[in-house]
């Protein structure tokens, strides 16, 4: 046990107030890249309150829109597991 709090799998897709603090990550090789990897990469932009990983894509929910925008600007087209990410 690392003592680190695990983030929720919920990314508030139905909450209009939080939609702008949610980041879509596409072109993701989910056979190799796992939730913990996404959280490690994207946590440097702010507190992640939710992260859901699906086949080929993921969503990261931040506390604020400012953090989400910083993550998109910083990680769009980053190559992970041989594939460039598509963040928006």
N, C-alpha and C positions, 0 to 999 in steps of 0.2 A: 504494500500500500504506500503510495507516494504522498498521501495527504492532500493531493490536488483534487479540487472539486470537479466532478465530471459535468460537462454541459448537457443540456437537454437535447433530445432529438427533435423538439418542436421549434419551428422557425416562423410562427405567427403568420402564415400565408393568408389568413382571413381577417387580420387586424389592419384596417386602413391606416392607423396611426403608426404602425411599425413597418409598413411595406418599404419605406425608403431607407430603412436601416438593415435591409436584407440583401445579401449578395448572392447572385447566381454564379456558379463556377461550372463551366462547360468544358467539353473535350477532356474529361478526366479519366485516366486509366484506373478504374476502381478495382481492377484485378490486383493491382500493386499498391495503389494509394488508399489508405484507410482513414477513418474519421480522425484518429489521433494525429495523423500526418497533416490533415487539413487544419485542425485546430492549432497545431504547432506553427504552421506557416502563417496563418491569418491572425493569430492572437497578438502579434506585434503591433497591430493597428488599433487595438482597443479590446474592451471586455466582450467576449463572445457569450451570448446567453442561450444560443441554440445552434446546433449543427446537424444537418441531415445529409447522408450520403446515399446516393442511388446509383444505378448502373449507368455510368458515363457522365454523371454530373453530381453536384452537391449544392446545398444552400448553407450560408452562414448568417446567423442573426446577431447583430451587434446591439449594444445599448443605445447607440446614437447613429444618426444619419452621417454625421461627420466621420465617424470611424469606418462606416461602410464605403463612403466615397474614397477615403484614403486607401483602403484595401483594393478597390477596383483600380485606382491609379497606379498603385505599387505592384500589383500582381498580374495585371492583364498581359497576356502573351508570355508569361514566365513558363519555361519548359520544366515539367515535372514528369518523371518516368518516361521521357522521350516524346512527350506531347506538349504543345503550347496550350496554356490555359486560355479560356475565353471567359473573362469576368465582366459582369455588368449587374 
